[in-house]
Amino acid sequence: MILKWIADILGWAGAVCLLMAYALLSTDKLKGDAVCYQTLNLLGAGFLMVNSMYYGAYPSVTVNGIWMGIGMFSLIWRRKAE
């Protein structure tokens, strides 16, 4: 029961992170290459991936794993460019 509760909290937190990132980008509060934007995407995808794994939603696990990979690549690429 506690694992379900944790998976649900992480799922909701992930959804909030992704929606915040999208809203901030859409309102020009963040740029697409901003560390904060990429970090919100990375956390959101990671949390949703845990939630999806718990519920056995493997297509969502795959999408969120790729989303995390893109976020990590972007952060690493940005750091190397500095």
C-alpha positions as protocol buffer text, in pm:
chain_id: "A"
residue {
  index: 1
  type: MET
  ca { x: 0 y: 0 z: 0 }
}
residue {
  index: 2
  type: ILE
  ca { x: 282 y: 242 z: 82 }
}
residue {
  index: 3
  type: LEU
  ca { x: 449 y: 174 z: -257 }
}
residue {
  index: 4
  type: LYS
  ca { x: 126 y: 262 z: -438 }
}
residue {
  index: 5
  type: TRP
  ca { x: 105 y: 584 z: -238 }
}
residue {
  index: 6
  type: ILE
  ca { x: 467 y: 674 z: -323 }
}
residue {
  index: 7
  type: ALA
  ca { x: 415 y: 589 z: -691 }
}
residue {
  index: 8
  type: ASP
  ca { x: 104 y: 809 z: -701 }
}
residue {
  index: 9
  type: ILE
  ca { x: 278 y: 1103 z: -533 }
}
residue {
  index: 10
  type: LEU
  ca { x: 573 y: 1075 z: -772 }
}
residue {
  index: 11
  type: GLY
  ca { x: 335 y: 1054 z: -1068 }
}
residue {
  index: 12
  type: TRP
  ca { x: 154 y: 1371 z: -966 }
}
residue {
  index: 13
  type: ALA
  ca { x: 482 y: 1550 z: -890 }
}
residue {
  index: 14
  type: GLY
  ca { x: 612 y: 1450 z: -1232 }
}
residue {
  index: 15
  type: ALA
  ca { x: 300 y: 1580 z: -1402 }
}
residue {
  index: 16
  type: VAL
  ca { x: 333 y: 1911 z: -1215 }
}
residue {
  index: 17
  type: CYS
  ca { x: 700 y: 1943 z: -1316 }
}
residue {
  index: 18
  type: LEU
  ca { x: 625 y: 1882 z: -1685 }
}
residue {
  index: 19
  type: LEU
  ca { x: 327 y: 2118 z: -1687 }
}
residue {
  index: 20
  type: MET
  ca { x: 527 y: 2388 z: -1508 }
}
residue {
  index: 21
  type: ALA
  ca { x: 809 y: 2355 z: -1759 }
}
residue {
  index: 22
  type: TYR
  ca { x: 565 y: 2382 z: -2050 }
}
residue {
  index: 23
  type: ALA
  ca { x: 379 y: 2678 z: -1898 }
}
residue {
  index: 24
  type: LEU
  ca { x: 702 y: 2866 z: -1821 }
}
residue {
  index: 25
  type: LEU
  ca { x: 832 y: 2805 z: -2171 }
}
residue {
  index: 26
  type: SER
  ca { x: 502 y: 2903 z: -2332 }
}
residue {
  index: 27
  type: THR
  ca { x: 487 y: 3230 z: -2139 }
}
residue {
  index: 28
  type: ASP
  ca { x: 850 y: 3319 z: -2216 }
}
residue {
  index: 29
  type: LYS
  ca { x: 951 y: 3291 z: -1851 }
}
residue {
  index: 30
  type: LEU
  ca { x: 1212 y: 3030 z: -1950 }
}
residue {
  index: 31
  type: LYS
  ca { x: 1405 y: 2954 z: -2265 }
}
residue {
  index: 32
  type: GLY
  ca { x: 1413 y: 2604 z: -2409 }
}
residue {
  index: 33
  type: ASP
  ca { x: 1782 y: 2568 z: -2335 }
}
residue {
  index: 34
  type: ALA
  ca { x: 1757 y: 2696 z: -1975 }
}
residue {
  index: 35
  type: VAL
  ca { x: 1893 y: 2466 z: -1707 }
}
residue {
  index: 36
  type: CYS
  ca { x: 1575 y: 2513 z: -1502 }
}
residue {
  index: 37
  type: TYR
  ca { x: 1356 y: 2409 z: -1797 }
}
residue {
  index: 38
  type: GLN
  ca { x: 1562 y: 2099 z: -1869 }
}
residue {
  index: 39
  type: THR
  ca { x: 1577 y: 2008 z: -1500 }
}
residue {
  index: 40
  type: LEU
  ca { x: 1198 y: 2032 z: -1466 }
}
residue {
  index: 41
  type: ASN
  ca { x: 1162 y: 1807 z: -1771 }
}
residue {
  index: 42
  type: LEU
  ca { x: 1419 y: 1561 z: -1637 }
}
residue {
  index: 43
  type: LEU
  ca { x: 1254 y: 1539 z: -1294 }
}
residue {
  index: 44
  type: GLY
  ca { x: 905 y: 1522 z: -1441 }
}
residue {
  index: 45
  type: ALA
  ca { x: 993 y: 1243 z: -1679 }
}
residue {
  index: 46
  type: GLY
  ca { x: 1180 y: 1053 z: -1407 }
}
residue {
  index: 47
  type: PHE
  ca { x: 893 y: 1073 z: -1160 }
}
residue {
  index: 48
  type: LEU
  ca { x: 640 y: 972 z: -1426 }
}
residue {
  index: 49
  type: MET
  ca { x: 864 y: 686 z: -1532 }
}
residue {
  index: 50
  type: VAL
  ca { x: 863 y: 547 z: -1176 }
}
residue {
  index: 51
  type: ASN
  ca { x: 485 y: 580 z: -1164 }
}
residue {
  index: 52
  type: SER
  ca { x: 447 y: 411 z: -1503 }
}
residue {
  index: 53
  type: MET
  ca { x: 677 y: 125 z: -1404 }
}
residue {
  index: 54
  type: TYR
  ca { x: 476 y: 65 z: -1088 }
}
residue {
  index: 55
  type: TYR
  ca { x: 155 y: 38 z: -1289 }
}
residue {
  index: 56
  type: GLY
  ca { x: 312 y: -163 z: -1571 }
}
residue {
  index: 57
  type: ALA
  ca { x: 251 y: 106 z: -1834 }
}
residue {
  index: 58
  type: TYR
  ca { x: 559 y: 21 z: -2038 }
}
residue {
  index: 59
  type: PRO
  ca { x: 490 y: 248 z: -2337 }
}
residue {
  index: 60
  type: SER
  ca { x: 487 y: 541 z: -2093 }
}
residue {
  index: 61
  type: VAL
  ca { x: 804 y: 410 z: -1928 }
}
residue {
  index: 62
  type: THR
  ca { x: 971 y: 411 z: -2270 }
}
residue {
  index: 63
  type: VAL
  ca { x: 852 y: 761 z: -2363 }
}
residue {
  index: 64
  type: ASN
  ca { x: 957 y: 905 z: -2028 }
}
residue {
  index: 65
  type: GLY
  ca { x: 1292 y: 726 z: -2043 }
}
residue {
  index: 66
  type: ILE
  ca { x: 1358 y: 884 z: -2382 }
}
residue {
  index: 67
  type: TRP
  ca { x: 1236 y: 1220 z: -2248 }
}
residue {
  index: 68
  type: MET
  ca { x: 1488 y: 1188 z: -1962 }
}
residue {
  index: 69
  type: GLY
  ca { x: 1763 y: 1097 z: -2209 }
}
residue {
  index: 70
  type: ILE
  ca { x: 1690 y: 1410 z: -2413 }
}
residue {
  index: 71
  type: GLY
  ca { x: 1697 y: 1622 z: -2097 }
}
residue {
  index: 72
  type: MET
  ca { x: 2027 y: 1470 z: -1981 }
}
residue {
  index: 73
  type: PHE
  ca { x: 2179 y: 1511 z: -2327 }
}
residue {
  index: 74
  type: SER
  ca { x: 2071 y: 1876 z: -2333 }
}
residue {
  index: 75
  type: LEU
  ca { x: 2218 y: 1949 z: -1990 }
}
residue {
  index: 76
  type: ILE
  ca { x: 2547 y: 1776 z: -2075 }
}
residue {
  index: 77
  type: TRP
  ca { x: 2566 y: 1947 z: -2414 }
}
residue {
  index: 78
  type: ARG
  ca { x: 2499 y: 2286 z: -2253 }
}
residue {
  index: 79
  type: ARG
  ca { x: 2768 y: 2229 z: -1991 }
}
residue {
  index: 80
  type: LYS
  ca { x: 3025 y: 2135 z: -2256 }
}
residue {
  index: 81
  type: ALA
  ca { x: 2936 y: 2447 z: -2458 }
}
residue {
  index: 82
  type: GLU
  ca { x: 3010 y: 2679 z: -2164 }
}
